Amino acid sequence: MKVRRLHSAVLAVALGVGVLASAAPAVAATQTSTAVVAANWPAPDWYLQGPYQTMADCDLAFDDAALNGQYTGLAYCHWFRGGGPYPPGFYYEVYIP
């Protein structure tokens, strides 16, 4: 019994290594594109709305903006650690072309 489990474990590790090796180029491409997006964040025409002290406050403001309907796009609430003119807090984003 122990020998069979050992063989199964070795097979699982070998298959896992093969899957990881084939996925490495895709992961590297994703990390590169994410780095490009992060360097330009927030994207043009997207504007932060906030800061809000709690996620609940941000959710309420987001729902109000969604019901208002004046924006062509909304991105849900998230924590922003601060940077540039934006202090840390919860923000949602609106799209204004």
C-alpha positions in Angstrom: 0.0 0.0 0.0 2.7 2.5 1.0 4.5 1.8 -2.3 1.5 2.6 -4.4 0.9 5.9 -2.5 4.5 6.8 -3.1 4.2 6.1 -6.8 1.0 8.2 -7.0 2.7 11.1 -5.2 5.7 11.0 -7.5 3.4 10.9 -10.5 1.4 13.9 -9.2 4.6 15.9 -8.6 5.9 15.1 -12.1 2.6 16.1 -13.6 2.5 19.3 -11.5 6.0 20.3 -12.6 5.0 19.7 -16.3 1.9 21.9 -15.9 3.8 24.6 -14.2 6.5 24.6 -16.8 4.0 24.9 -19.6 2.2 27.7 -17.8 5.3 29.8 -17.0 5.3 31.8 -20.2 1.6 32.7 -19.8 2.2 33.8 -16.2 5.2 35.9 -17.2 3.1 37.6 -19.9 0.3 38.3 -17.4 2.7 39.8 -14.9 4.2 42.0 -17.6 0.9 43.4 -18.8 -0.2 43.9 -15.2 3.0 45.9 -14.5 2.2 48.1 -17.6 -1.3 48.8 -16.3 -0.1 49.5 -12.8 2.4 52.0 -14.1 -0.5 54.0 -15.7 -3.0 53.6 -12.9 -5.6 55.1 -12.8 -6.2 54.7 -16.5 -7.2 57.8 -18.6 -10.8 58.7 -18.3 -11.2 56.7 -15.0 -11.5 58.8 -11.9 -11.3 57.8 -8.2 -14.3 58.7 -6.1 -13.6 58.9 -2.3 -11.9 58.3 0.0 -14.3 56.5 2.3 -13.4 55.4 5.8 -15.1 52.0 5.5 -16.1 49.6 2.8 -19.8 50.0 3.8 -19.6 53.8 3.2 -18.0 53.1 -0.2 -20.6 50.5 -1.1 -23.4 53.0 -0.3 -21.8 55.7 -2.4 -21.2 53.2 -5.3 -24.8 52.0 -5.2 -26.0 55.7 -5.3 -23.8 56.4 -8.3 -25.0 53.2 -10.1 -28.7 54.2 -9.5 -27.9 57.8 -10.6 -26.9 56.5 -14.0 -24.8 59.5 -15.1 -21.6 57.5 -15.5 -20.9 55.2 -18.5 -18.8 52.9 -16.3 -18.2 52.1 -12.7 -15.5 50.0 -11.0 -16.4 48.5 -7.6 -15.0 49.7 -4.3 -11.4 48.8 -3.4 -8.7 49.8 -1.0 -6.2 52.3 -2.3 -3.1 52.7 -0.2 -2.6 56.3 -1.2 -0.3 58.1 -3.5 -0.1 61.3 -5.4 -3.0 63.5 -4.5 -5.0 60.6 -3.1 -5.0 59.8 0.6 -5.4 56.1 1.7 -9.0 54.9 1.9 -11.7 53.0 0.0 -12.5 54.3 -3.5 -14.7 53.4 -6.4 -13.9 54.5 -9.9 -16.1 56.2 -12.5 -15.6 56.4 -16.3 -16.0 59.8 -17.8 -15.1 59.9 -21.5 
